[in-house]
Amino acid sequence: MKIAMGNDHSAVEMKTIIRDYVKTKGYEVIDFGTDTSESCDYPEYGEKVGRAVASGEADYGIAICGTGIGIGIAAGKIKGIRVCTCSEPYSARLSRMHNNTNVLTFGARVIGTEMAKMIVDEWLDNAYEGGRHDRRVAQLTEIENATS
């Protein structure tokens, strides 16, 4: 399984730690992020992660900026992408199980690396439940298609 990763300048260290951690879990990582602390623009990296997931180049995406919000907004502009921005594991787990999210974002300036690992574990280790959630996820897709 392939994970697309992206980050801006505020999340270089966090991305490196999480990228290496995800690899130890057996995932292949496609790294679209910057490796320098020189100021750059998060929309570019969110878009790259979103497009990789939407095209099937990657199965899921993880994107990190200062708060996780801006890079998540950028990824979420891509058709077919369902983003969750999480600061704790419970929301990450339910975003997968109930909302079938395919891009996870979080903030390098908001959480520490151990919390990030717990969030990533909950998000990657849980699957979409379907069933009663199918109707709602289908409604999200209808909204997306109506506004694209």
N, C-alpha and C positions, 0 to 999 in steps of 0.2 A: 504494500500500500504506500502511496506517495503523498507527502505533505508538502504543500507550497508554503514557504515562509517569507515574510517581508518585514522590514523595520526601517524606521528613520534614524537620524543621528542620536536621538535620545535613548535609543534602545539597543545599541550595538552590543553591549555587554550581556544584557538579558537575552537577546536573540541567540548569541553564541552559546550560552549556557543551556537554553531551551532546545536549540537545534541539536546539540550534542546529546542531551537527555532523550529527545525523541528518537534519535538514532539508536540509543541503547535499548529502546523498546522494540526495535526491529523494523522501524519505518525508514523508507528512503526519503530524503529531504531535498527539495529543490529550493535553493536559497536565492531569493530575489532581492534581499535586503542590502543596505549599505554596510560597509565594514569600517567606516570612518566616522569620527565625531564631528566632522565638518557639516555645518548646517545644510539640510536638504528638505525637500517637501514630501510630507507623508502621503499625499494623494497618489503620487506615482507608484509607491510601493503597495498601497492598498489595491490599486487597480491591477497591478501585476498579479497579486495573489488571487484576486477575484476572477480575473480572466483565465488563469491557470486552472482553477477549480471548475469554472463554467465550461471550459473547452474539453475537460477530461484529462488534461495533462497531469493534473493532480487530483487525488480523491477528496482531500480536505485542505484547508488553509489555516495558518496561524499568523496573525499580523500584530505587531507591537509598535506602539509609539509612546509618547509621554503618558497619555491617559487611556489609550486604546480606542478613544471615541472617533477622532478624525480619520484614522486609518480604516476604521470600521465603516464609517460613512462612505468613504471612497470605494471600498470593496463591495459594499451593499448597492452601489449604483449599477453593478453588472447584473444583467438579467440571469436569474437562476440562483443567485447567491442569497443565503439567509445567514446573517451575521449575528453573533452574540458577543457582547462586551461584558466580561465577567471579572469580578474582583474576589470571588469566593467559589468554592467547588460545587455547592448545591445548585446554583443557577446554571453552571456549566453542564452538570449532569442532566438537569431537566430540559435544557435547551436542546440537547441531543435527543432525549427520549420523547419529548412532546412536540418540539418545533422542527425537528430534523435539520438543525443548523449545519452548515458546511464550512463556515469560517468562524474561527474563534479569535477574538482580540482581547488584549488587556494592556494595562499601562505600566511601563517600567518605572514611572515615577509614583505609582499608586500602590503597587504590591512588591514584595520581595521575591527572590528566586524560589524559595521553598514553597510559598503560596502558589506561585506560577506553576510549579511542578504538580502540585495537588490539583489545580484547576485543569491542567493538560491531561492528567491521569483520568479524572472524572469525565472529561469531554471525549477523549479517545477510547476509553474503556466501556462506554455505554453506547447502545445502538437505539435507533428510532424504533419506538414501540408500534407505530401504526395504529390500527383499530380506531378507537374514538378520536384520535388525533388526525387521521387522514382527512376528514372533512374540513378541519380548520386549516391544515397546511394547504389543501386544495384552494381554499378561499384566499389565502395569501398569494398563491400563484395566479388566481383570477385577478386580484387587484394589480399585481405586477404586470400581467398581460394587458390589462385595460389602460394602464398608464404608460406603457412603453411605446 
